[in-house]
Amino acid sequence: MDKALDTYLSLCSEVYDLSKPNPPEDAYAFYRDYAMNSNAPILEPMCGTGRFLLSLLEEGFNVHGFDASDHMLKVLHAKAKVKNLEATVWKGFVEDLKRPEKYNLIFIPSGSFCLIINPVQVEKSLKAIYDHLADGGIFLFEAETLQAVPKEGIWRGSVWPKPNGQKIILSQLATMQDDICTSLCKYELMEAGNIIHTEIEELRVKIYDQDQLMEILKSAGFKHIRTLKAFDQSSEPASLDESIIYECRK
């Protein structure tokens, strides 16, 4: 591949797995319900450390996945080995998706889709997803709203102990410009009171206006689109919700 991520590096991936080892129960139940009705196969782009994918795989679902971060995939493969699972997972960007399979369900949980912020890449990514859906298939994803944006100008911190006695210190500062929320993230690996490794990332998330995103989805070819309250198939989103789920049918 001729491109690489400058986010989701080693320490970030470790913190991600330490802080989110398993999927939230409500989110997992929501996506699992769609999986139950999909008649397989299923695809999870941007699958990260595999907390959703591996949980579905453990239950016997035919689910594939991919991610652009070597570090996140390394964590996924290590967890799959412990669970004795054979995961069909590869490295790749959404816009470059080219597979022979057609999927009945493609889902991107946890707001990850909005990490794609370049309009051209968004367009290409949605086209690739549309092309890989079977007729009548569903593309399901979450998008964060302004309600989810952290307060600007305030440093936030957390400490994540590792099993080997080391600790990872995470310091974050959020800024908002136009429709992009940028989080400056500083990861410091501490051992015996000393910082032995530091990684700094700028994580950018696109905050969409709902009507704007609906138009982009229609332009990609989706004709049956509805918005849902997270994680409730029977309810519409409310004005103070931190995320909206988009259900897009081919």
C-alpha positions as CSV (number, residue, x, y, z in Angstrom):
1,M,0.0,0.0,0.0
2,D,1.3,3.5,-0.8
3,K,-0.5,5.2,2.0
4,A,-0.5,4.8,5.7
5,L,-2.3,6.1,8.8
6,D,-0.7,8.7,11.1
7,T,-3.2,7.7,13.8
8,Y,-4.1,4.6,15.7
9,L,-0.5,3.8,16.4
10,S,0.9,1.4,18.9
11,L,0.0,3.1,22.2
12,C,-3.3,4.3,20.9
13,S,-4.3,0.8,19.9
14,E,-3.3,-0.5,23.3
15,V,-5.4,2.1,25.1
16,Y,-8.3,1.4,22.7
17,D,-8.2,-2.2,23.7
18,L,-7.7,-1.5,27.4
19,S,-10.6,0.9,27.5
20,K,-12.9,-0.9,25.1
21,P,-12.1,-4.7,25.3
22,N,-15.7,-5.6,24.5
23,P,-18.5,-3.9,22.6
24,P,-21.1,-2.0,24.6
25,E,-24.0,-4.3,25.3
26,D,-26.7,-2.1,23.8
27,A,-24.6,-1.5,20.6
28,Y,-23.8,-5.1,20.2
29,A,-27.4,-6.2,20.6
30,F,-28.4,-3.7,18.0
31,Y,-25.9,-4.8,15.4
32,R,-26.4,-8.4,16.3
33,D,-30.1,-8.2,15.5
34,Y,-29.3,-7.0,12.0
35,A,-26.7,-9.8,11.7
36,M,-29.4,-12.3,12.6
37,N,-31.6,-11.1,9.8
38,S,-28.8,-10.7,7.2
39,N,-28.6,-14.4,6.1
40,A,-24.8,-13.7,5.9
41,P,-22.2,-12.8,4.8
42,I,-21.4,-9.7,6.8
43,L,-18.6,-7.1,6.5
44,E,-17.2,-4.7,9.1
45,P,-14.9,-2.1,7.6
46,M,-12.7,-0.2,10.0
47,C,-13.0,-3.1,12.4
48,G,-10.2,-2.0,14.7
49,T,-9.3,-4.4,17.4
50,G,-12.2,-6.6,16.5
51,R,-14.4,-6.1,19.6
52,F,-17.6,-6.4,17.4
53,L,-16.2,-8.7,14.8
54,L,-14.7,-11.3,17.1
55,S,-17.9,-11.3,19.3
56,L,-20.0,-12.1,16.2
57,L,-17.5,-14.6,15.0
58,E,-17.6,-16.4,18.4
59,E,-21.4,-16.8,17.9
60,G,-20.9,-18.4,14.5
61,F,-21.7,-15.5,12.2
62,N,-20.0,-15.3,8.8
63,V,-18.3,-12.0,9.2
64,H,-15.2,-10.5,7.5
65,G,-13.4,-7.3,8.3
66,F,-10.6,-4.9,7.5
67,D,-8.8,-1.9,8.9
68,A,-6.0,0.5,7.8
69,S,-4.1,0.3,11.1
70,D,-1.4,-2.3,11.4
71,H,-1.4,-1.8,15.2
72,M,-5.1,-2.3,15.6
73,L,-5.0,-5.4,13.5
74,K,-2.1,-6.8,15.5
75,V,-4.3,-6.5,18.6
76,L,-7.2,-8.2,16.8
77,H,-5.1,-11.1,15.6
78,A,-3.7,-11.6,19.1
79,K,-7.2,-11.7,20.6
80,A,-8.4,-14.1,17.9
81,K,-5.5,-16.5,18.6
82,V,-6.4,-16.5,22.3
83,K,-10.0,-17.3,21.5
84,N,-8.9,-19.9,18.9
85,L,-10.8,-18.1,16.1
86,E,-10.0,-18.0,12.4
87,A,-10.8,-14.4,11.4
88,T,-11.0,-13.4,7.7
89,V,-9.5,-10.0,8.2
90,W,-7.2,-7.8,6.0
91,K,-5.5,-4.5,5.9
92,G,-7.0,-1.8,3.8
93,F,-8.8,1.5,3.4
94,V,-12.5,1.7,2.7
95,E,-12.1,3.6,-0.5
96,D,-9.9,0.8,-1.9
97,L,-12.3,-2.1,-1.1
98,K,-12.2,-4.6,-3.9
99,R,-13.6,-8.1,-3.1
100,P,-15.4,-10.7,-5.0
101,E,-18.0,-11.1,-2.2
102,K,-21.3,-9.3,-2.0
103,Y,-22.4,-8.7,1.5
104,N,-25.9,-8.6,2.9
105,L,-24.9,-6.4,5.8
106,I,-22.0,-3.9,6.0
107,F,-21.7,-2.1,9.3
108,I,-19.4,0.5,10.8
109,P,-20.0,1.0,14.6
110,S,-18.7,3.6,17.0
111,G,-18.7,6.6,14.7
112,S,-15.6,5.3,12.8
113,F,-17.0,6.2,9.4
114,C,-16.6,9.9,10.3
115,L,-12.8,9.5,10.6
116,I,-12.9,9.7,6.8
117,I,-13.0,13.4,6.3
118,N,-11.8,14.1,2.8
119,P,-14.9,14.6,0.6
120,V,-13.4,12.7,-2.3
121,Q,-12.4,9.8,-0.1
122,V,-15.9,9.8,1.5
123,E,-17.5,9.6,-1.9
124,K,-15.2,6.8,-3.0
125,S,-15.7,4.9,0.3
126,L,-19.5,5.1,0.0
127,K,-19.3,4.0,-3.6
128,A,-17.1,1.0,-2.7
129,I,-19.5,0.0,0.1
130,Y,-22.5,0.3,-2.2
131,D,-20.9,-1.8,-4.9
132,H,-20.1,-4.6,-2.3
133,L,-23.7,-4.8,-1.0
134,A,-25.9,-7.5,-2.3
135,D,-29.2,-6.4,-3.7
136,G,-31.4,-5.5,-0.8
137,G,-28.4,-5.4,1.5
138,I,-28.0,-2.9,4.4
139,F,-25.2,-0.5,5.2
140,L,-25.4,0.6,8.8
141,F,-23.2,3.1,10.5
142,E,-23.1,5.7,13.3
143,A,-22.3,9.4,13.0
144,E,-21.5,11.7,15.9
145,T,-23.4,15.0,16.4
146,L,-22.3,18.3,17.9
147,Q,-23.5,17.0,21.3
148,A,-20.6,14.5,21.3
149,V,-17.9,17.1,20.8
150,P,-15.8,17.6,24.0
151,K,-15.6,21.1,25.5
152,E,-12.8,23.0,23.7
153,G,-9.7,24.3,25.5
154,I,-9.8,21.8,28.4
155,W,-7.2,19.1,28.8
156,R,-8.6,15.7,29.7
157,G,-6.4,12.9,31.0
158,S,-6.6,9.2,31.9
159,V,-4.2,6.5,33.0
160,W,-4.4,2.9,31.7
161,P,-2.4,0.2,33.7
162,K,-1.0,-2.7,31.6
163,P,-0.8,-6.3,32.8
164,N,3.1,-6.0,32.8
165,G,3.1,-3.2,35.3
166,Q,3.6,-0.4,32.8
167,K,1.1,2.4,32.5
168,I,-0.1,4.5,29.5
169,I,-1.0,8.1,30.2
170,L,-3.4,9.7,27.8
171,S,-3.8,13.5,27.6
172,Q,-6.3,15.0,25.2
173,L,-7.3,18.5,24.0
174,A,-10.2,19.0,21.6
175,T,-10.7,21.9,19.1
176,M,-13.5,22.5,16.6
177,Q,-13.1,24.2,13.3
178,D,-15.9,24.4,10.7
179,D,-17.3,20.8,10.8
180,I,-14.1,19.0,12.0
181,C,-13.4,18.1,15.6
182,T,-9.7,17.6,16.2
183,S,-8.4,15.9,19.3
184,L,-4.7,16.3,20.1
185,C,-3.8,13.0,21.8
186,K,-0.6,12.5,23.7
187,Y,0.2,8.9,24.7
188,E,3.1,8.3,27.2
189,L,4.3,4.9,28.2
190,M,5.5,4.9,31.8
191,E,7.7,2.3,33.5
192,A,9.1,2.5,37.0
193,G,8.2,6.2,37.2
194,N,9.9,7.1,33.9
195,I,8.4,8.0,30.5
196,I,10.0,5.5,28.1
197,H,8.0,6.2,24.9
198,T,5.7,9.0,23.6
199,E,3.3,9.1,20.7
200,I,1.3,12.2,19.6
201,E,-1.7,11.9,17.3
202,E,-4.2,14.3,15.8
203,L,-7.5,12.5,15.6
204,R,-10.0,14.3,13.3
205,V,-13.7,13.5,13.1
206,K,-16.2,14.9,10.7
207,I,-19.4,16.3,12.3
208,Y,-22.2,16.1,9.8
209,D,-25.4,18.0,9.4
210,Q,-28.1,15.3,9.1
211,D,-29.5,16.6,5.8
212,Q,-26.0,17.0,4.4
213,L,-25.1,13.4,5.1
214,M,-28.5,12.2,3.7
215,E,-27.7,13.9,0.4
216,I,-24.2,12.4,0.2
217,L,-25.7,8.9,0.8
218,K,-28.3,9.4,-1.9
219,S,-25.5,10.5,-4.3
220,A,-23.7,7.2,-3.6
221,G,-26.8,5.4,-4.8
222,F,-28.7,4.6,-1.7
223,K,-32.4,5.1,-2.2
224,H,-33.9,3.8,1.1
225,I,-32.3,5.7,4.0
226,R,-33.6,6.2,7.5
227,T,-32.1,7.7,10.7
228,L,-32.4,5.8,14.0
229,K,-31.8,6.6,17.6
230,A,-28.8,4.7,19.0
231,F,-29.5,1.8,19.6
232,D,-33.2,1.6,18.9
233,Q,-34.7,0.5,15.6
234,S,-38.1,1.7,16.6
235,S,-37.2,5.3,17.5
236,E,-36.0,8.4,15.6
237,P,-33.1,10.5,16.9
238,A,-33.6,13.4,19.3
239,S,-32.0,16.8,19.2
240,L,-29.7,16.1,22.1
241,D,-28.5,12.7,21.0
242,E,-24.7,12.3,20.7
243,S,-24.9,10.0,17.7
244,I,-27.3,9.1,14.9
245,I,-27.5,5.7,13.2
246,Y,-28.0,5.7,9.4
247,E,-29.7,2.6,7.9
248,C,-29.1,2.6,4.1
249,R,-30.6,-0.1,1.9
250,K,-29.5,-0.9,-1.6
